[in-house]
Amino acid sequence: MSAASTSIPGRVLLVDDEPAFQRLGGGFLRNLGHEVLIAGDGDEALSAFAREQPDLVLLDLAMPPSMDPEQGLTLIPRFNGAPVVVLTGHAEHELALRAADLGAWDFLAKPIDPDLLRVVVDRALRKRRLDAELAQLRRRQGEDSMGLVGQSAALQSLRAMIRRVAPTRVNVLVLGPTGTGKELVARALHEHGPAAAAPFVPVHCGALSAELLESELFGHLKGSFTGAYRDQPGLVEVARGGTLFLDEVGEMPPPMQVKLLRFLQEGSYMPVGGRVTLTSEVRVVAATHRDLEAMVRAGEFREDLYYRLKGVVLRTPGLEERRGDVPVLAASFARQRGVGVSTGAMAWLSARAWPGNVRELKAVVDAAAALLLPGHTDIDAEALSLAAGEAPGPGMSPGATSEDSGGLLDQAMVELERRLIGEAMQATGGNQSEAARRLGISRAGLIKKLGRLGLR
């Protein structure tokens, strides 16, 4: 390996059991100006992480004693707060997707190209630094360490409840419209609670069938079903001692509701194909935009499960309840893109209805930043109109909306994303790593977008 200089030195934890790679990789990184910590297995890695608090983790998935990449995946959520770049000789799309879902920043297949390693490490460290700087900016703009932007009465009330509930171990049910930051609330409960150093593990309950969700939550044994080529621990085990976030729990299939209830009641579960009962202690935070009480009355959701989940209920307000926070939110999202917001654009944003709440507002601001002409440093009203799928012209006021504005926005965002990714893939001859670098996203993130947009 040959080295080149980097502008962002940092403390890097290299987790790999091969002495040769420890020596060569560690030397390469030191020549780039980084402080390098070495760990030969998962236990050493977690110990070094807790002791040294590195800025970045380079994690080989296949390590002793099992040499099973699936076991390595379970380590990813435990490196709280640091970007994790996965290193593996198993260049599989499925593995990359699982690593990304568990929070990996990027994914590099062995043998590793030194120049690509240098670029990925530099980008990850830049992200780490920008996250720290952004946290300071957010605090100045009314956002505290909970990650919630704004000073409206509704948000202040939510913050106060989080501070009261977080130090306990009681289960929490977060209710609120789509796009109001329910996962942010769950993370705040975790990070301000007694198990902040333990894993925070999210799972979307409506994205999987009952069978797949059971395997995801409780794990499975080798041979328990077609495609089960190895034992796989469940997310309740990955989250041991920490927080399991059940997003959109109202979408959970009825057969899984029974199994989840048993786990909540007894703390015990059985992997798919298993015969031995296992235990895991986690705090459960569930969230949904649906009316669970109405679902209980309709027989669509188990009443006993509902009462197990609703230890304490927190409600996330929609933007209609906190319209005064729109300018602060927009400015925060724009800063993340390295741009500002003009006075006219801020008026456009403040006058507009936001049925998709904070998620819709962020999507419009992000798209408008991407549509800025070269040399422009502030988002203007025209860029916002284009980003929202509107054609600015006579008769349209800055706050004009239509009933299908949400659909237009979704379509515009998808088309913009598809065009940008397609151009990057074409320009790089299909090189995913280089395309991801040009787009400013991780390779694992690019793989997920290619699948979602049908561009594979």
N, C-alpha and C positions, 0 to 999 in steps of 0.2 A: 504494500500500500504506500502511495505517495501522499504527502499532505500539502494543503494550501491554506493560506491564512483565512481566519474568519473574524467577523467584526463583533460577534456576540459570544464571549467566553462564558462558560458555565460549569457547574458541577454535574457530572454525568455518572450515573450508575449503570455499569455494564454487567448484565446478568447472563452468563454463558458458562457451560461446564467444560468447554474445550480449551485446554491450556494454550494451544497455538493461537486460537482466536482471541483469547484474553490478552496474550502478549502483543499480537499484531494490531488488533483493534484498539487496545488500550494505548499503545504507542502512537498510532495514527491520530487518535483523539487528543492525546497530550501535545503532539506537534501542532495541532490546531489551536492550542492555548487553553484547552479545557482541563479541569481537575477531574481525574477519573477514579471512581471507586469500582472494585471488582467483587462480584459474588458468583459462586459456583452452583447454587441451587436456590430454590424458592425461599427456604427458611433464612438463609444468609441474606438474600435480597431484602426480605421484609425487615430483618433486624437492621441492616445497613440503612434502609430508607428511613426507619423510625429514628435512628441515631443521627444521621448526617443530613437529612432533608435535602436530597439532590434536586436540581432543577429539571432533570430529564432522566428517564429510564429507558435503556435499550434492553429489551427482554427477549431472550431466546425461549421459545415455547417448549422445546423438547429437552428436558433436563432430568437428572436423577431424582427419585429412584425409578419412576415409571417410564420416562422418555416419551410420554404421551402428550402431544400438543394440547389435547383437551384439558389436561391438568394444568398446563401452563396458562391457559386462558383464564382460569379461576383467579390468578394472581392480579390480573389487570385492574379490577375495581379497588384493589387494596392499596394501590399507590395513589392515595387521595391527593389531588391538587397538582400533580406533576404530569406533563405529557408522557405517554408511553408509546415508544416505537417498537413494534413487534418484529423480531428477527426469526426466520424459520426457513428450513429447507423444504417445507411443504407449501409450495406455491399454489394454494387452492383458493378459489373464489369464496367458497363456503367458509373457510377458515378466516379469510379476511373480513367477511361480513360479520361473523361472530365476534371477532376482535374489535371491530368498529362499534358494534352494539354494546359491548362491555366497556367502551370508553377509550379504546386505543386511538392515538393521534395519527399514526401511519403504520405501514406494513411493508417490510423489505424482505425479499427472498434471497437466501444464500445460493451461490456465492455473491457477496455484496459488492456492488460497484463503489469504489472509494469516493468518486465525485458525487454520486447520488447520496451516499451516506453523509458527506459533508453538507450538501444542500439541505437534506432532511433535518439533520441535527441543528443547523443554523436556523431554519424556519421554525422548528419546535421551540428553540430558545427565544427567538423573537416573539413568538406567541406568548410564552411565559412572561416575558418582560412587558409586553403590551397589556396582558391581563392585569398585571400589577399596577401599571399606570392607569388603566381604565378604572380599576377599583378606586384609586385616589380621586379621579375625575368624578366618578359617580357619587362619591361621598360629598364632594363639593356641590353637586347638583341635586341633592336631596335623596340620594340612594344610600342606604346603609349597607352593612355587611350581609344583610339578607338578600341582596340583589334586587330589591323592589324599588323601582324609580317612582318618585312623586311624593307630594306632601298633602294630598287631599285627606279629608276627614275619614273617608272609607278606608284608605290605605293605612292611615295612622292607627285606626282601630284594629285592622288585620295584624299589623306589626305588634301591637300590644298583646294580642292573643297569642301570637307565635312565641313571644318572650315568656308568657306564662306557661304555655304547654310544653315547649321544647325541653326543659330540664327533666320532665317526667318520662316514663316509659309507656304511657298510655297510648293505645292505638288512636289514630286520627283519621277522620273522613273529611276530605276537602271537596267542597261543592262549588260549582260556579260555571258560567257559560264557557263555551269553547274559546280558547285563545286568551284566557285571563291569567295565565301563569301559575297553574296549579302545581306543576312540577317544581317551579321556583319555591313555592311555599313548602313543599315536601323536603327539598334540599335545605331550606332554612331551618326547618325543624330538626333535621339530622345534624347540621353543622353547628347548631347552638345547643345541642343536647349532650348527654353524658357519653355517647358513643361516637363522637365526631371523628375519632381516629379510625373507626371501623368502616367497612364498606357501605356505600349507598348504592343499591342495585335496583334500577327501574325495569319494569316489564309491562308491555302494553297488552292488556287482557283481551282486547277485541281483535288483535292482529293474527291470532292463531286459533286453530280448531281446538276442541276440548282435548284431543289426544296429544297434539303437539304442545299445548299449554301445560298439560300434566307433566310431560317429559321436561319441558323448560323449567318449570318450578321445582319439581321433585327429583329430576334426574332419571336415568335409566341404566340398566345393566346390558352388557354386551349380549347380542342375540335376542333381546326382548322383542324386537320387531324388525322388519326389513329395513336395512340401512343402519342398524345399531351395531356398528363394527367395533365399538369400544365402550367401556363404562364411561358415563358422563355425570358428574355431580350436578345437582339442581341449583337454581338460583337461591333457594332458601338456605343452602349450604354455603354458597358463595357469600351471602349476606350475613353469615353467622356473627352475632354480636353487634350488628349494625342495623340498617334500615332497609326494608323491602318495600319499594314503592309500586303499588298496583294501580297503574294508570288505566282510566276508563273501565273501572271494575264493573260498571253497569252492563258492559258488553260481555261479561264472562259467561260462557255456555253453562247451562244448568248442571250437567254432570260434574263440572269442575267446582261448582259452588259447594257441593257436598264435601269434596276432598279438602277444599280450603277451610271449610268450617271445622273439620276435624283437626287440621293443623293449628287453627287459632285457639281451639278449645284445649288441646292437649300438648301442643308444641311438637307433635310427632307426625311422621309421614313415612310412606313406603315408596321407594323408587319404582318406576315401571319395570316389571319383570322381577322385582325383588320379593323376598320372603321374610326379611328382617326389618323390623321397625326402627327408624332412625329418629333422632331429635335435633332440633336447631332452635336457638333462641334469637329471635329478631323482633325489631319493632316494625309494625305494619302501618304504613300510611297509604290509604286508598283515596282515589279521586275519580270523579265522574261529573259530566255535565247533565246527566239524566236525573229525573225525579225518582229516587229509589223508593220513597214511600208509596208513590203511585204504582211502581212496578211490583211492590210487595202486595198491594191490594189486588192487582191484576194477576197475581200468581206467577209473575215473571222473575221474581227475585226472592230468595229464601228470607223469611222474616228473621229467623234465628241468626243467619249470617249478617243481615243488616245491623242487628243490635250488637253483634260482636265487633263489627267494623267501626261503628259510630261511638267510640269511647268519648271523643270530643269532636264536634263538628266546626270546621272553619269554612268561611265563605269568601271566595275571591270576587271582588266587584268588577262589573263590566265597565268599559270606558264611558258609557252613558252616565254612570254614577260618579265618575272622576274626570270630567272633561277638562278641568283645570290642569291635569297632569299631562295632557297631550303635548304641549310645547316642550316640556322637560323630557318626556319620552322620546320625541322626535329628535331633539338635539343630541340625546345620548346615543341613539341608533346611528345618526349621521357621523358622530365622532368615531364610532367604531369603523366606519368606512373612510375615515380621514378627510371628511368634508364638513361644511357648515350648512346652515339653512337660512335662506334669505327671508326678509320680513314678509314679502308677498307669499312665499311658500308656507310660512308659519301661519299666516291668516287662512290660507287654503286648508291646511291641516286642521286648524281649530274649528273651522266652519263645517267640516265634513262629518257625516255620520259614520261610525265605525262598527258595523254589525259583527265583524270578525274580531273586534276588540284589539288587544295589544299585538296579537300575532299578525293581524291584517295591517295595522299601522307599521310594524317593522318591515313587513314584506314590501309595502309601497315605498318606504324610505330607502330600503336596500336597492330596490329596482331603480328608483330615481337616481341614486348615486351612481349606479352602473351606466345609466343613460346620459350622464353629464357629458357635454362636449369637451374636447381637449382644452385645457387651460382654464376651465371653470372650476372654482373651488367651493361654490355654494349651490345647493339644490334650489331650483326655482319652481314656480307653479307649473310651468309647461312640462318640465321633467316629471313632476308628480302626476299630472293628468295623463301623460303617456304611460307611466308606470301603472296607473290604476285602470288602464284599458279604455280611457276616454279620449276623444278627439277634441282638443280645445278649439273653440271658435265662437262666432256670434251666438248669443243667446244662452251660453253656458256660463253660469256664475262659478266662482272658485269653489263653492261648496256643493255644486250640483251633483246629484247621485241618481241612480236608477235602481229599480228593484232587482235587476240582475247584475249590479256592480260587483258583487262578490264573485259571480261566475266569470265576468270579464277579467277581473283581477287574477283569478286562478289561471285562466287561459293565457293571459299575457305573461304571467310569471313562468309558466311551463314553457311557452314558446321561446322566451328570452333565454331561459336556462338551457333548453335544447340547442338553440343556435350557438350560444357561447361554448358549450361543451363540444358540439359537433365541429366547430371551427378549430378548437384546440386540438382535438383528436386528429383532424385532417392535417393540420400544420405540423404535427409531430409524427406523422406516419403511423398513428395508432399506439404510440408509446405512452402508456398510462401514467408512468411516473413523471415524465416530462410534461404531459398535459396537465396533471394535477399541480405541478409546480407553477405553470403559467397561470392557472386559474386561481392559485392561492388557497387550494384546499389539499387535504391529505389524499394519498392514493386510495386508502380504504374508503374515504368519503366519495371519491370519484366512482369507484366500483359500484357503490350503492346507488348513486345517481344514474349511472349507465343502465343498470337493471330497471330502475323505476321509470326511466324515460324510454325504455325499449331501444337503446342505442348499442347494445352489445353485439 
